[in-house]
Amino acid sequence: MASLVAPACPGADFFSAFYSLQFQIRGLIGPSGILPAEAYLRAVAEHFGPLRFWYAPTLFWLSASNKALLLVCWVGLLASLALVLNWWPRGALAVCLAAFLSFVSAAQDFASYQSDGMLLAAGFLAMFFAPPGWRPGLGARHPPSRASRFLLQWLWLRIYFESGLAKVLSGDPQWRNLTALDQYYQNGPLPNWIGWYVQHRPHWFHAGVALMTLILELGLVWLLFFPRRFRLVLFFIVTLFQVGIILTANLAFLNYYVLALGVLLLDDDFLGKLGLKANRCASGIPSVPTFNAVGDRDSTAGPRFARSLGAYATLAALGWVFYNTTVLLLQIVVPRLPLPLEPVEILEPFRITNQYGLFAVMTTARYEIEFQGSRDGTT
């Protein structure tokens, strides 16, 4: 069951992202947009030369016209829909990643949000977690590997824990004084009507929620590594936490895939009691090809060797991601820790290994610019 949920949720998030981009991308980075992608890519080419494709991995090198921008959005939209419907999940994820990375790499200031990096990171790891095939169902024949499952759980934990660290280390007095949520509901992006009612709760309520947030992000999330019963309790706690955020604020797709990643706290026995057919994770490491007594390979040695090579390449890629994310986490606590940073810098343009620090500094006031006019020709 988890092998379906993990890819399907990024599919819904990718769909939301591409759907909204259909109406915005021309005005953002089109030839007549606010920050045209063509001019930006020319500057990248002048600075990086032959390495420009690595430092700006985008399909818009071919063309950044309005038609090309919309084409990439439509391709991503169709691939995300296929992912939600569980059609060729690995291929659909690869197409979604290529399309969304193309936008992120060329959008400049419009792709500086942490949620963009989260979606790319989750989508990349889900590509290894999803079952192969055109219509794999729940992946009964190809259960996900322990390595991909762990890295998705590791991503989930880092989003919480690094955000908690950022709140404490930022020096924002609002978190220290537990007043961080006193103005949050009315200063957040596009406040909703439920948030309006929560905003009018007394200070003790907001202080309690702020304290609970810190306890959850800095402490409770580590129950991920505790025995089964602790993980089940943690699942219900974080699920209620994320549902509360979703109901009282509008943070786009961010909370939805953090919520979905929490499903990986559950095991197959628990899902089985709910009537959901799930499969235990396999090691995902095929055996090394064998030889017969006379030294000749058997009839399946070729395909087996190819599978083994692919498995080792997968483990190398996932190991690289784990190293980078661990270094980025340790840098928050010990900024001058002497660890090699070249592997982190090499992958940085792809936004699949990131640091997170949600709501490290809270906004105490909301400023808006309002344009007014009329069609009567007098104002």
C-alpha positions in Angstrom: 0.0 0.0 0.0 2.8 2.4 0.9 4.4 1.7 -2.5 1.3 3.3 -4.1 0.7 6.1 -1.6 4.3 7.5 -1.8 4.3 8.0 -5.6 0.6 8.9 -5.9 0.9 11.9 -3.5 3.7 13.5 -5.4 1.6 12.9 -8.5 -1.2 15.0 -7.0 1.2 17.6 -5.9 2.9 17.8 -9.3 -0.6 18.1 -10.8 -1.4 21.0 -8.6 1.9 22.7 -9.4 1.6 22.2 -13.2 -2.0 23.2 -13.2 -1.3 26.5 -11.5 1.7 27.1 -13.8 -0.5 26.9 -16.9 -1.9 30.3 -15.9 1.3 31.9 -14.6 4.4 30.7 -16.4 4.1 33.1 -19.3 3.8 36.1 -17.1 6.6 34.9 -14.8 9.4 33.7 -17.1 8.0 34.1 -20.6 9.7 36.4 -23.2 7.5 39.3 -22.0 7.4 38.1 -18.4 8.7 39.6 -15.2 12.0 37.6 -15.2 12.3 36.1 -18.8 14.0 32.7 -18.8 15.7 33.5 -22.1 17.7 36.4 -20.7 18.6 34.3 -17.6 19.8 31.3 -19.6 22.0 33.6 -21.8 23.7 34.9 -18.6 24.2 31.4 -17.3 25.7 30.3 -20.7 28.1 33.3 -20.6 29.2 32.5 -17.1 29.5 28.7 -17.1 30.1 27.9 -20.7 30.0 24.1 -21.4 28.9 23.4 -17.8 25.7 25.5 -18.3 23.5 22.4 -18.7 24.6 21.1 -15.3 24.2 24.3 -13.4 20.8 25.1 -15.0 19.3 21.6 -15.8 16.2 22.7 -17.8 14.5 21.8 -21.1 14.1 25.5 -21.8 17.7 25.5 -23.3 15.9 24.2 -26.4 13.4 27.0 -26.4 11.9 29.4 -23.8 9.1 30.7 -26.0 5.6 30.9 -24.6 4.7 27.8 -26.6 7.6 25.8 -25.2 6.8 26.9 -21.6 3.2 25.8 -22.0 4.2 22.5 -23.7 6.4 21.5 -20.8 3.6 22.4 -18.4 1.1 20.2 -20.3 3.6 17.3 -20.5 4.1 17.5 -16.8 0.3 17.8 -16.2 -0.4 14.6 -18.2 2.5 12.8 -16.5 1.2 13.8 -13.1 -2.3 12.6 -13.9 -0.8 9.2 -15.1 1.1 9.0 -11.8 -2.1 9.6 -9.8 -3.8 6.8 -11.8 -0.8 4.5 -11.2 0.1 4.3 -14.9 3.8 3.6 -15.4 4.7 5.3 -12.1 8.5 5.3 -12.5 8.4 6.8 -16.0 5.7 9.3 -15.0 7.7 10.4 -12.0 10.8 10.9 -14.3 8.8 13.0 -16.7 7.3 15.1 -13.8 10.7 15.6 -12.3 12.2 16.7 -15.7 9.3 19.1 -16.3 9.3 20.7 -12.9 13.0 20.9 -12.6 13.0 22.7 -15.9 10.8 25.4 -14.4 12.7 25.6 -11.1 16.0 25.9 -12.9 14.8 28.8 -15.0 12.4 30.6 -12.7 15.0 32.4 -10.6 13.3 34.2 -7.7 10.0 32.5 -8.4 11.5 29.1 -7.5 13.2 30.0 -4.3 10.6 28.4 -2.0 11.5 25.4 0.1 8.4 23.6 -1.0 9.8 23.4 -4.6 12.9 21.6 -3.3 10.7 19.3 -1.1 8.7 18.3 -4.1 11.8 17.5 -6.2 13.4 15.6 -3.4 10.3 13.6 -2.6 9.7 12.9 -6.3 13.2 11.7 -6.9 13.2 9.3 -4.0 9.7 8.1 -4.9 11.0 7.1 -8.3 13.1 4.4 -6.6 10.3 3.5 -4.2 7.6 3.1 -6.9 7.0 -0.4 -8.5 8.1 -0.9 -12.1 5.7 -1.7 -14.9 2.8 -0.1 -16.8 0.1 -1.1 -14.3 1.8 -2.4 -11.2 -1.1 -2.2 -8.8 0.2 -2.2 -5.3 3.5 -3.6 -6.4 3.0 -7.1 -5.1 5.7 -8.6 -7.3 8.2 -5.7 -6.7 8.1 -4.5 -3.1 10.0 -1.3 -2.4 13.6 -1.5 -1.2 14.5 -0.7 2.4 17.0 1.9 1.2 14.3 4.0 -0.7 11.8 3.6 2.2 14.4 4.8 4.7 15.4 7.8 2.7 11.7 8.9 2.3 11.3 8.5 6.1 14.6 10.4 6.5 13.3 13.2 4.3 10.1 13.3 6.4 12.1 13.5 9.7 14.5 16.2 8.4 11.6 18.4 7.3 10.3 18.4 10.8 13.6 18.4 12.8 15.5 20.9 10.7 12.4 23.3 10.9 12.5 22.9 14.6 16.2 23.6 14.8 15.7 26.7 12.6 13.1 28.0 14.9 15.4 27.7 17.9 18.6 28.8 16.3 17.1 31.8 14.4 17.0 33.8 17.5 13.4 34.9 16.8 12.0 36.0 20.2 8.5 34.9 19.3 9.4 31.2 19.5 11.3 31.8 22.7 8.3 33.6 24.2 5.8 31.3 22.7 4.0 34.2 20.9 4.9 32.9 17.4 1.3 31.9 16.6 -0.4 35.0 18.1 -0.5 36.6 14.6 0.2 33.6 12.4 -3.3 32.8 11.2 -4.0 36.3 9.9 -0.5 36.9 8.4 -0.1 33.7 6.6 -0.6 33.3 2.8 -4.2 33.5 1.8 -5.8 33.1 5.3 -9.0 31.1 5.3 -12.2 31.4 7.3 -11.3 28.6 9.7 -8.0 30.4 10.5 -10.0 33.5 11.2 -11.8 31.8 14.1 -8.7 30.2 15.4 -6.9 33.6 15.3 -9.4 34.8 17.9 -8.5 32.1 20.4 -6.8 33.4 23.7 -3.1 33.6 24.0 -2.8 30.5 26.1 -4.2 28.5 23.2 -1.6 29.9 20.8 1.2 29.5 23.3 0.2 25.8 23.8 0.2 25.1 20.1 3.6 26.8 19.7 5.1 24.7 22.5 3.5 21.6 21.0 5.1 22.4 17.6 8.6 22.7 19.1 8.1 19.5 21.1 6.9 17.6 18.0 9.6 18.9 15.6 12.5 18.6 18.0 11.6 15.5 20.0 8.6 13.4 19.0 9.7 12.9 15.4 12.6 10.7 16.6 10.0 8.1 17.6 10.5 7.1 14.0 13.4 4.9 15.2 11.5 3.4 18.1 9.5 0.1 18.2 6.3 -0.3 16.2 3.8 0.9 18.8 5.6 4.3 19.2 5.6 4.8 15.4 1.9 4.2 15.3 1.2 6.8 18.0 3.5 9.2 16.2 1.6 8.7 13.0 -1.7 9.8 14.6 0.0 12.8 16.3 1.6 14.1 13.1 -1.4 13.4 11.0 -3.6 15.5 13.3 -0.9 18.2 13.3 -0.8 18.4 9.5 -4.6 18.3 9.2 -4.8 21.2 11.6 -2.4 23.3 9.5 -4.2 22.4 6.3 -7.6 23.5 7.7 -6.3 26.8 9.1 -3.9 28.0 6.4 -3.1 27.8 2.7 0.5 26.6 2.2 -0.1 25.1 -1.3 1.0 21.5 -1.6 3.6 21.5 1.1 1.6 20.0 3.9 -0.1 17.4 1.8 3.0 15.5 0.8 4.5 15.9 4.3 1.2 14.3 5.5 1.5 11.6 2.9 5.1 10.8 3.8 3.8 10.1 7.3 2.0 7.0 6.0 5.4 5.3 5.9 5.3 5.2 9.7 2.7 2.5 9.3 3.5 -1.1 8.7 1.9 -3.8 6.6 0.3 -5.5 9.7 -1.5 -2.3 10.6 -2.6 -1.7 7.0 -3.8 -5.3 6.7 -6.1 -4.8 9.7 -7.7 -1.9 7.8 -8.3 -4.3 4.9 -5.5 -2.9 2.7 -3.3 -5.3 1.0 0.4 -4.3 1.4 3.7 -5.9 1.0 6.8 -6.0 3.1 9.9 -4.2 1.9 12.5 -6.3 0.4 16.2 -5.6 0.5 16.2 -4.5 -3.1 19.7 -5.9 -3.7 19.7 -8.6 -6.4 22.3 -11.4 -6.1 25.6 -11.1 -8.0 25.6 -13.2 -11.2 26.8 -16.8 -10.7 28.9 -19.1 -12.9 28.6 -22.8 -13.4 31.3 -25.4 -12.7 33.1 -24.9 -16.1 33.1 -21.2 -15.8 30.4 -20.4 -18.3 27.5 -18.1 -17.3 24.1 -19.6 -17.1 21.4 -18.5 -19.6 20.1 -15.7 -17.3 23.5 -14.4 -16.2 23.3 -11.4 -18.7 20.0 -10.1 -17.4 21.0 -10.9 -13.9 24.2 -9.0 -14.2 22.4 -6.0 -15.7 19.9 -6.0 -12.7 22.8 -6.3 -10.3 24.6 -3.3 -12.0 21.4 -1.3 -11.8 20.9 -2.2 -8.1 24.5 -1.1 -7.3 24.1 2.1 -9.2 20.8 2.8 -7.4 22.5 2.2 -4.0 25.3 4.6 -5.0 22.8 7.3 -6.0 20.8 6.8 -2.8 24.0 6.7 -0.7 25.0 10.1 -2.3 21.7 11.6 -1.4 22.0 10.3 2.2 25.5 11.7 2.6 24.5 15.1 1.3 21.4 15.3 3.5 23.3 14.2 6.6 25.9 16.8 6.0 23.3 19.5 5.5 21.6 18.5 8.8 24.9 18.5 10.7 25.8 21.9 9.3 22.8 23.4 11.0 24.1 22.2 14.4 27.9 22.5 13.8 28.4 25.0 10.9 32.1 24.5 10.7 32.2 20.8 10.8 35.1 19.7 8.5 33.2 17.4 6.1 33.7 17.3 2.3 31.2 19.6 0.7 31.9 18.9 -3.0 29.3 16.1 -3.3 26.7 18.6 -1.9 27.7 21.3 -4.3 27.6 19.1 -7.3 24.0 18.1 -6.7 22.8 21.5 -5.6 21.4 22.6 -9.0 19.0 19.6 -9.0 17.4 20.6 -5.7 17.0 17.0 -4.5 19.1 17.4 -1.3 18.1 20.5 0.7 18.1 22.1 4.1 14.7 23.0 5.5 13.7 25.6 8.0 10.0 26.3 7.8 8.7 29.4 9.7 12.0 30.1 11.4 11.1 33.7 11.7 7.4 34.7 12.1 5.7 37.6 10.4 4.2 40.1 12.9 2.4 42.2 10.3 1.0 41.8 6.8 1.6 44.5 4.2 -0.3 44.5 0.9 -0.2 46.7 -2.2 -3.7 47.3 -3.6 -4.4 48.6 -7.1 -7.7 50.1 -7.8 -9.3 51.4 -11.0 -12.4 51.5 -13.0 -13.6 51.2 -16.6 -15.4 54.5 -16.8 -12.3 56.4 -18.1 -12.3 58.9 -15.3 -10.0 57.2 -12.7 
